[in-house]
Amino acid sequence: MTPNSIAAFLLRETMSYVDNYAYPIYVRQGRNRTKFKAGFINAAGKTVIDPHFDDARPFSEGLAPVRLNGKWGAIDRSGVFVIPCTHQGVGLKFSEGKIEFTVGNRHGILGRDGSIIVPPKYHAISPFNEGAAYVWDGKQYGFINELGQEFIPLFFEDVREFSHGLAPVKLGGKWGYIDRKAHFVIEPRFDFALPFHNHLARVAVGGRWGPFGFINTLGEIVIPVQFRSAYDFQEGLAAAATEKKGPWGYINKHGQFTILPVYRYVKQFSEGLAAVSPVGERMTHFITANGERAFSGEYLGTNSFEKQRCLVSSIKTISYIDREGRMIWEGPYVRRV
C-alpha cells in the first residue's frame, strides 16, 4: 500500500469507529437545572439510547457507566445492561476491562461482566494501567495485579500509576520511580513526581507545588525546573506557566513556549485541539497546535474532544460540537452535581 492509501484506510477506520460510538446527553426535566435524564446520541446527533437514566458517563472499552434509581451499573452500546445498577458507586471509566466500585467508604474492582475481582476493602484504588493499579489501605500504598494480588506490598507513603514501565512512589519524604519488581530505577530525590506521558514526567523540586521540570525515563532532567505550574505532555505539548497564577502557554519537549503564555485558563490538547481562555476574558474557545483559533465559537464551559466530538456549555444550553465547531446536538443547560 502507498502512504496515501494507508492514510485513507486509517481515516476510514477512524470514521467507522466514530460512527459506531455513542456520546452521553443530559436532557433537562422541567425548569430545574439539576433535574435531568441521561441517554446517548451517535456522531450525527441522533438519539440511539433514550434518555431514561439518572446519570451516565462516556463509553470506554465498549461499556458506559449509568445510574438508575440511585445505583450504578454499566450498559453496552445497544443499551443492554452488562452490569446491573446495584452498586453505590463506580469509577469514571473502564480501564483494561475493569472498573472501580464502592461500598460505603471502601473500594473494590469489578470485571466487565460485573464479577468482583477485588472485594471492597481498600480506601482507594486507581484505574488499571499496564496491568497494575495502586491501592491504599488508609496508611500505606502498594500495587495489585489484574488478579487483585498485591504484587508490590503496601509500604510506600504515596504513589501514582505505572506508565512506561515505571511508577512514581514516595519513600522517606522524597519521590522516585520503581519498576514492577519494586526496584528503584530513579532514586527518590524529588519533592513530587507524576507518571510519564509521551516519555516525559513532571517532577517538582523545592516543594510539592513546584517549581516543576521534566525528566526522561533515565531520570535525567531534560526540561529544567523553571515552571510554577505545568500539565503533562499530550500530543507533543504541555501547558505551563512561569508564574504561580499564570499566564499559561504551551511548551514543546525542549521547554520552549511554542504557544505564548497569554491565557488565564487552559486544557490539555486532545485530538489536535485545546480549550483556552485569554487573560482578561471569561469565555473559552479552541486553538490548534500552532496556537491559531480553530473556529469562532465561544463557551462558558468545555470538556475535551473525544472521538471528534466535544460537550460544551453556555448560559442557556449544553451542546455537542464537531471539530469544525458545528453543533450536532443541543439541549437546555443542566448542572450535574
NORQUIDA-V501360 format. One record per residue. RES is the residue in one letter. OMEGA is omega in radians with two decimals (* if undefined). Layout:
[[RES OMEGA] [RES OMEGA]]
//
This chain:
[[M 3.08] [T 3.09] [P -3.14] [N 3.14] [S 3.07] [I 3.13] [A 3.13] [A 3.12] [F -3.13] [L 3.11] [L 3.12] [R 3.13] [E 3.14] [T -3.13] [M 3.10] [S 3.13] [Y 3.13] [V -3.13] [D -3.12] [N -3.11] [Y 3.10] [A -3.06] [Y -3.11] [P 3.03] [I -3.09] [Y -2.99] [V -3.06] [R 3.10] [Q -3.11] [G -3.02] [R -3.11] [N -3.06] [R -3.13] [T 3.12] [K -3.10] [F 2.97] [K -3.08] [A 3.04] [G -3.09] [F 3.04] [I 3.01] [N -3.06] [A 3.13] [A -3.13] [G 3.13] [K 3.12] [T 3.14] [V 3.01] [I -3.03] [D -3.14] [P 3.10] [H 3.09] [F 3.08] [D 3.09] [D 3.13] [A 3.10] [R -3.09] [P 3.07] [F 3.00] [S -3.11] [E 3.04] [G -3.13] [L 3.12] [A 3.01] [P 3.10] [V 3.12] [R 3.14] [L -3.13] [N 3.05] [G -3.12] [K -3.07] [W 3.02] [G -3.14] [A 3.14] [I 3.00] [D -3.03] [R 3.06] [S 3.13] [G 3.14] [V 3.12] [F 3.02] [V 3.02] [I -3.11] [P 3.11] [C -3.11] [T -3.02] [H 3.14] [Q 3.12] [G 3.05] [V -3.13] [G -3.10] [L -3.10] [K 3.05] [F 3.06] [S -3.12] [E 3.05] [G -3.08] [K 3.09] [I 3.11] [E 2.97] [F -3.06] [T 2.96] [V -3.02] [G 3.10] [N 3.11] [R -3.04] [H 3.06] [G -3.11] [I 3.04] [L 2.92] [G -3.08] [R 3.04] [D 3.14] [G 3.13] [S -3.13] [I 3.09] [I 3.08] [V 3.12] [P -3.09] [P -3.09] [K -3.08] [Y 3.05] [H 3.11] [A 3.04] [I 3.10] [S 2.93] [P 3.10] [F 3.04] [N -3.09] [E 3.04] [G -3.11] [A 3.02] [A 3.06] [Y -3.11] [V -3.14] [W -3.13] [D -3.10] [G -3.14] [K -3.06] [Q -3.09] [Y 3.01] [G -3.07] [F 3.04] [I 3.06] [N -3.05] [E 3.08] [L -3.12] [G -3.13] [Q 3.12] [E -3.09] [F 2.94] [I -3.05] [P -3.12] [L 3.06] [F 3.10] [F 3.13] [E 3.11] [D 3.13] [V 2.93] [R -2.98] [E 3.06] [F 3.04] [S -3.06] [H 3.10] [G -3.10] [L 3.10] [A 3.05] [P -3.14] [V 3.12] [K 3.14] [L -3.11] [G 3.10] [G 3.14] [K -3.12] [W 2.99] [G -3.09] [Y 3.12] [I 2.97] [D -3.05] [R 3.04] [K 3.13] [A 3.05] [H 3.09] [F 3.04] [V 3.04] [I -3.03] [E -3.13] [P 3.13] [R -3.10] [F 3.08] [D 3.05] [F 3.13] [A -3.09] [L -3.08] [P 3.11] [F 3.02] [H -3.11] [N 3.07] [H 3.07] [L -3.13] [A 3.07] [R 3.05] [V 3.13] [A 3.07] [V -3.11] [G -3.14] [G -3.08] [R -3.04] [W 2.99] [G 0.18] [P -3.06] [F 2.92] [G -3.11] [F 3.09] [I 2.99] [N -3.04] [T 3.03] [L -3.12] [G -3.13] [E 3.08] [I -3.09] [V 2.99] [I -3.02] [P 3.10] [V -3.03] [Q -3.04] [F 3.10] [R 3.07] [S 3.11] [A 3.01] [Y 3.08] [D 3.03] [F 3.04] [Q 3.11] [E 3.04] [G -3.13] [L 3.08] [A 3.04] [A -3.10] [A 3.09] [A -3.14] [T 3.08] [E -2.98] [K -3.10] [K 3.11] [G 0.14] [P -3.09] [W 2.95] [G -3.14] [Y 3.14] [I 3.01] [N -3.06] [K 3.00] [H -3.13] [G -3.12] [Q 3.08] [F 3.04] [T 2.97] [I -2.96] [L 3.14] [P -3.11] [V -3.04] [Y 3.07] [R -3.11] [Y 3.12] [V 2.94] [K 3.12] [Q 3.09] [F 3.08] [S -3.11] [E 3.04] [G -3.10] [L 3.08] [A 3.10] [A -3.11] [V 2.98] [S 3.11] [P 3.07] [V 3.12] [G 3.14] [E -3.12] [R -3.01] [M -3.12] [T 3.02] [H -3.09] [F 3.06] [I 3.06] [T -3.09] [A 3.07] [N 3.06] [G 3.14] [E 3.09] [R -3.05] [A 3.11] [F -2.91] [S -3.04] [G 3.06] [E -2.98] [Y 3.04] [L 3.14] [G 3.13] [T 2.83] [N 3.02] [S 3.10] [F 3.06] [E -3.07] [K 3.02] [Q 3.08] [R -3.13] [C 3.09] [L -3.12] [V -3.13] [S 3.00] [S 3.13] [I -3.00] [K -2.99] [T 2.83] [I -3.04] [S 2.85] [Y 3.07] [I 3.03] [D -3.03] [R 3.03] [E 3.14] [G 3.13] [R -3.14] [M 3.11] [I 3.06] [W -3.13] [E 3.07] [G 3.08] [P -3.08] [Y 3.02] [V 3.08] [R 3.12] [R -3.09] [V *]]
//
